[in-house]
Amino acid sequence: MPAKGATVADWAVTERSGLAQIRAAAATRPGTTLGIGDDAAVLDLGDRALACVDLLIDGVHFRRSAGDMESVGHKAIAVNLSDIAAMGGEPVAALVALTLPHDGMGPDELGALYEGMEREAAAAGVSIAGGDMSAGPALALAVTLLGRLPAGARCLTRAGGRPGDLLFVTGPLGAAAAGLAIDEGRAPPSATPSAPALVRALRRPRARLAEGRALAAAGARAGIDISDGLALDAARLAAESGCAAQIDLERVPVADGVPEIAAALGRDPAEFAATGGEDYELLVALGPGEAGSVAGSAALELHRVGHLQRGEGCTVAREGVPVAIGSAGWEYP
Amino acid sequence: MPAKGATVADWAVTERSGLAQIRAAAATRPGTTLGIGDDAAVLDLGDRALACVDLLIDGVHFRRSAGDMESVGHKAIAVNLSDIAAMGGEPVAALVALTLPHDGMGPDELGALYEGMEREAAAAGVSIAGGDMSAGPALALAVTLLGRLPAGARCLTRAGGRPGDLLFVTGPLGAAAAGLAIDEGRAPPSATPSAPALVRALRRPRARLAEGRALAAAGARAGIDISDGLALDAARLAAESGCAAQIDLERVPVADGVPEIAAALGRDPAEFAATGGEDYELLVALGPGEAGSVAGSAALELHRVGHLQRGEGCTVAREGVPVAIGSAGWEYP
């Protein structure tokens, strides 16, 4: 589609060359019958297909001026893979709706963006199978991820939790929020030797696909990925399950380097970790019966962080005493 | 996700209330096992799922200032249904990634947008099954449509055409481009009594779903929907089929009212109709053997407009003589 102010011919060339560039780089992987180049992709998704979409917008979710387009591409795929992971599914294919800024984007920048997407897609066995491209006010990506539930597998929804279930996360929290504080210059990288790892956690998150499938198979009752912070995402899981959540701050696993960054920001480390977004660990509810055996499994790193109870909302407590936290929400630009 | 400059709490309320509003309005239709409210939608799409995405951006594809959000919603669904139609498929579910402008959007405006989407989705038996929402520089929609090929049905790709095939369209062309000229004040609505119908063709296109399925069943070899103009989309179909297209201007069916608008613009009506975009008729290639029986079928309105031949690109001819047209492309803002 043409940009306002650009001539039709100019834009058509941009769209054509951009699409040719992307198509040449996109491999077709199992489950994709027909990829880029037709009116729609043809996929093998079965009777329990999974479908989700996430937006990444310049100036809101990333800064193009940071000059790391490959990480933007990586993240655009990874955050969607995380949604498939949170259902216990396996990813198959992605569609990329790309808004290019009106002032254009060079082939190198577009190439880096797609390289980041293609690498992360390849690592998960996913084809980039289609998309759309348009000019617009700012660089933006809407990535749709299609997947499927493995035959016979349970679907890990948000709605299956019950009062009395225990809540677990799949790894330490706070790294991405700490990375953001460094990236934005709010905290000095000199505060911790973990600074590069924290920035990497922000820019190159990893979806917990194997963990999601294992937890679904192990009988987890409900699950969600932690994109907007443990406290807020626990509230969401609880709401869909028709109950309330309690998070015990003293149990929250805090990632390496986060205490130093939290200190530099004048924040409590556990509270910072419980409200920081974009870690993409999974939060799951396990019945008291399953909790012991699953949490003891050597194959899964699980940290108990709280429980579900009657009521609504999410209470954050320290040693059993509710505390007011800075925001229900999360650390985000 | 929070808007830059908005407080987390402000935006969280907006996202929550917006999602609640959308969820309340979204019906779950056959093929959708789990709709809005989880990490991913669960759908029954089978082993030949169809997936496509289209962007609609304020200032590029529509003008929010025109105050007709219901039509924007309608069109966001319809243009995607058209891609499913062009594959000979049946639509199942849509995901809506919605970028709200930083200065916000009232519940009435959001409601009208979703009413337009939900009505058009309902008419096609489609659930709005998920999505994402963020603040950004301008109102924008990325709608993903998921569908499936009916059991035993052929898939109508762009790639199946061969030299010697005849090209047909499913209805008269040029109405949407003429509607755009009226909408933008480039042509006077007084030029034709069909002006309201032309503007409606632009704002409320209809996807040719039944036609796509019938043409696939009738043995059409290749198909595409005409979104960017007959000449350009014929070139695309030909390129994917490894041959060239010729369009015969004297055969191009011209929609009512288009000759008057073309005259007001100083354009030849057939050329205007052959290059104007957004009509969403289907363009199909039929082998010479099938062409007679299919084109004679009372159930389908088919107009022969040209043929495929050896070579590449698209030649536009009048009475067999190639003519230079203003642009290979299309009428678009």
Interface residues (C-beta under 8 A of the other chain):
Chain A: M1 P2 A3 K4 V8 A9 A12 T33 L34 G37 D38 D39 A40 A41 V42 L43 D44 L45 G46 D47 R48 A49 L50 A51 C52 V53 D54 L55 I57 G59 V60 H61 S82 D83 I84 A86 M87 G89 A93 L95 V96 A97 T99 A129 G130 G131 D132 M133 S134 A135 G136 P137 A138 A140 A142 T144 L145 L146 G147 L149 C155 T157 R158 A159 G223 I224 D225 D228 L232 E240 S327 A328 G329 W330 Y332 P333
Chain B: M1 P2 A3 K4 V8 A9 A12 T33 L34 G37 D38 D39 A40 A41 V42 L43 D44 L45 G46 D47 R48 A49 L50 A51 C52 V53 D54 L55 I57 G59 V60 H61 S82 D83 I84 A86 M87 G89 A93 L95 V96 A97 T99 A129 G130 G131 D132 M133 S134 A135 G136 P137 A138 A140 A142 T144 L145 L146 G147 L149 C155 T157 R158 A159 G223 I224 D225 L232 E240 S327 A328 G329 W330 Y332 P333
